[in-house]
Amino acid sequence: MKQVFFIVIFLFVMILTSTAQLKGGIKGGLNVGDIIISNKAGYFDDVAFETRLSYHFGTYVQNKFNNHFSWQIEMQFSNKGYYVETGDTKSTVSLNYLNLPLLLIYKPSPKLGLETGLEFGYLISGDDLFNSFDMGIDIGVNYEISKKINTGIRYNFGLPFEMNIDANEIEGGIPKYQNSVFQVYVGFNLINE
């Protein structure tokens, strides 16, 4: 999986440097992150999970198929995670990802865009319970304030992955997790051909 991730990053850089008619720039904003645990199997019975505010930033490139459809590729650093509460103790779980969203954008009007696609992630640092590879589905809305500035909101619903827990430690199967992240962002176009 790591090789596939780095091949996609390489292709992203090649597209960015070889295509002259792209819109692209930098973006950043807030994450409202949470974790969804299924099949707890008695492992997380006394644990409460809460949403956590964090951040993301990165770059994007976009090109039009026509006046209504575009594709967009992003590369972003995203701090995901959650709060975990056990008894009287509350602690922060911070998961740092390098994410690569691949999006299709439908523009019903020149300024409004509806976006959907896949998001691939590589865990740079965080809890050993989580896999290094992550994947989810993105859906969102963006709005072009001007030729230089855009803003938007997006939801990333992670696909389920088994946690890195020894099956001998629990009964009833290994728990699965899914990242759940709302993003609010502002982007600045550095290229707008």
C-alpha positions as CSV (number, residue, x, y, z in Angstrom):
1,M,0.0,0.0,0.0
2,K,2.9,2.4,0.8
3,Q,4.2,1.9,-2.8
4,V,0.9,2.8,-4.3
5,F,0.6,5.9,-2.1
6,F,4.1,7.2,-3.2
7,I,3.4,6.4,-6.8
8,V,0.2,8.6,-6.6
9,I,2.3,11.4,-5.0
10,F,4.8,11.1,-7.8
11,L,2.1,11.4,-10.4
12,F,0.6,14.4,-8.6
13,V,3.9,16.2,-8.8
14,M,4.3,15.3,-12.5
15,I,0.9,16.6,-13.4
16,L,1.5,19.8,-11.4
17,T,4.8,20.5,-13.2
18,S,3.9,19.4,-16.7
19,T,0.4,20.9,-17.3
20,A,0.3,24.6,-18.0
21,Q,-3.4,25.3,-17.8
22,L,-4.2,24.4,-14.2
23,K,-5.8,26.3,-11.4
24,G,-3.9,25.7,-8.2
25,G,-2.8,27.0,-4.9
26,I,-2.6,26.6,-1.2
27,K,-5.4,25.9,1.3
28,G,-5.9,25.4,5.0
29,G,-8.5,25.3,7.7
30,L,-10.1,23.5,10.6
31,N,-10.8,19.9,11.2
32,V,-13.6,18.6,13.5
33,G,-12.4,15.0,14.0
34,D,-13.9,12.0,15.6
35,I,-13.5,8.2,15.5
36,I,-16.2,5.6,14.9
37,I,-15.4,2.2,16.6
38,S,-17.4,-0.8,15.7
39,N,-17.3,-4.3,17.1
40,K,-15.8,-3.1,20.4
41,A,-15.6,-6.7,21.6
42,G,-15.4,-5.6,25.2
43,Y,-12.2,-3.7,24.5
44,F,-13.6,-0.2,24.7
45,D,-16.6,-0.7,27.0
46,D,-15.4,1.8,29.6
47,V,-14.2,4.4,27.1
48,A,-16.0,7.5,25.7
49,F,-14.9,9.2,22.5
50,E,-15.4,12.9,21.8
51,T,-14.8,15.1,18.8
52,R,-11.7,17.2,18.7
53,L,-10.8,20.5,16.9
54,S,-7.6,20.5,14.8
55,Y,-6.2,21.7,11.5
56,H,-5.1,20.9,7.9
57,F,-3.1,22.6,5.2
58,G,-1.8,21.8,1.8
59,T,-1.9,22.4,-1.9
60,Y,-4.3,21.7,-4.8
61,V,-4.5,21.6,-8.5
62,Q,-7.7,21.7,-10.6
63,N,-8.5,21.5,-14.3
64,K,-11.7,21.6,-16.2
65,F,-13.3,18.9,-18.4
66,N,-15.8,21.5,-19.5
67,N,-17.8,24.4,-18.0
68,H,-19.6,22.2,-15.5
69,F,-17.1,19.4,-14.6
70,S,-13.5,19.6,-13.2
71,W,-11.1,17.3,-11.5
72,Q,-9.0,18.3,-8.5
73,I,-6.1,16.7,-6.8
74,E,-4.9,17.8,-3.4
75,M,-2.0,17.0,-1.1
76,Q,-2.5,18.0,2.5
77,F,-1.2,17.5,6.0
78,S,-4.1,16.7,8.2
79,N,-4.2,16.5,12.0
80,K,-7.1,14.1,12.8
81,G,-7.9,12.5,16.1
82,Y,-10.3,12.7,19.1
83,Y,-10.6,12.9,22.8
84,V,-10.8,9.7,24.8
85,E,-12.3,9.6,28.3
86,T,-11.7,6.7,30.7
87,G,-13.2,7.2,34.1
88,D,-12.0,10.6,35.3
89,T,-9.1,10.8,32.8
90,K,-9.5,12.7,29.5
91,S,-6.7,12.5,27.0
92,T,-6.0,13.6,23.4
93,V,-5.3,11.2,20.6
94,S,-3.5,13.0,17.7
95,L,-3.2,11.3,14.3
96,N,-1.0,13.1,11.7
97,Y,-1.8,12.1,8.1
98,L,-0.5,13.0,4.7
99,N,-3.7,12.9,2.6
100,L,-4.3,12.8,-1.1
101,P,-7.9,13.6,-2.0
102,L,-8.9,12.9,-5.7
103,L,-12.1,14.8,-6.4
104,L,-14.6,15.3,-9.2
105,I,-16.3,18.7,-9.1
106,Y,-19.7,19.6,-10.6
107,K,-20.3,23.4,-11.0
108,P,-24.0,24.2,-11.3
109,S,-22.9,27.9,-11.4
110,P,-19.5,29.6,-12.1
111,K,-18.8,30.2,-8.4
112,L,-20.4,27.2,-6.7
113,G,-18.9,23.7,-6.8
114,L,-20.1,20.3,-5.5
115,E,-17.3,17.9,-4.9
116,T,-17.0,14.2,-4.3
117,G,-14.2,11.6,-4.5
118,L,-11.8,9.4,-2.7
119,E,-9.2,10.4,-0.1
120,F,-6.1,8.3,0.5
121,G,-4.0,8.8,3.6
122,Y,-0.7,7.8,5.1
123,L,-0.3,7.9,8.9
124,I,2.9,9.9,9.6
125,S,2.6,9.7,13.4
126,G,0.0,8.7,15.9
127,D,-1.3,5.8,18.0
128,D,0.0,2.3,17.1
129,L,-3.6,1.0,17.2
130,F,-4.1,2.5,13.7
131,N,-2.9,1.3,10.3
132,S,-0.5,3.4,8.3
133,F,-2.9,3.4,5.3
134,D,-6.2,5.1,5.4
135,M,-8.9,5.7,2.9
136,G,-12.3,7.5,2.8
137,I,-15.0,9.1,0.8
138,D,-15.1,12.9,0.5
139,I,-18.2,15.0,-0.2
140,G,-18.4,18.8,0.0
141,V,-19.2,22.2,-1.3
142,N,-16.9,25.0,-2.4
143,Y,-17.5,28.6,-3.3
144,E,-15.2,31.0,-5.3
145,I,-15.3,34.4,-3.5
146,S,-13.0,35.9,-6.1
147,K,-10.4,34.7,-8.7
148,K,-7.9,34.4,-5.9
149,I,-9.9,33.2,-2.9
150,N,-12.2,30.2,-2.4
151,T,-13.8,28.6,0.6
152,G,-15.6,25.4,1.4
153,I,-16.8,22.7,3.7
154,R,-16.1,19.0,3.3
155,Y,-16.9,15.7,5.1
156,N,-14.5,12.7,5.0
157,F,-16.1,9.4,6.0
158,G,-13.3,6.9,6.5
159,L,-13.7,3.3,5.4
160,P,-13.5,0.7,8.2
161,F,-10.1,-0.9,9.1
162,E,-9.2,-3.4,11.8
163,M,-7.3,-2.0,14.7
164,N,-3.8,-3.3,15.4
165,I,-4.8,-5.4,18.4
166,D,-3.7,-9.0,19.1
167,A,-6.7,-11.2,18.6
168,N,-5.7,-13.2,21.7
169,E,-6.4,-10.1,23.9
170,I,-10.1,-9.9,23.1
171,E,-13.1,-12.0,22.5
172,G,-15.6,-11.6,19.6
173,G,-13.3,-10.3,16.8
174,I,-11.0,-7.4,16.4
175,P,-12.5,-3.9,16.7
176,K,-12.7,-1.7,13.6
177,Y,-12.3,2.0,13.3
178,Q,-13.3,4.8,10.9
179,N,-12.0,8.4,10.8
180,S,-14.8,10.9,10.6
181,V,-13.7,14.5,9.8
182,F,-15.5,17.7,8.9
183,Q,-13.3,20.3,7.3
184,V,-13.8,24.1,6.8
185,Y,-11.2,25.7,4.6
186,V,-10.0,28.7,2.7
187,G,-7.9,28.4,-0.5
188,F,-5.7,30.9,-2.3
189,N,-5.2,30.5,-6.0
190,L,-1.6,31.0,-7.0
191,I,-2.2,29.7,-10.6
192,N,-5.4,30.7,-12.4
193,E,-5.0,30.3,-16.2
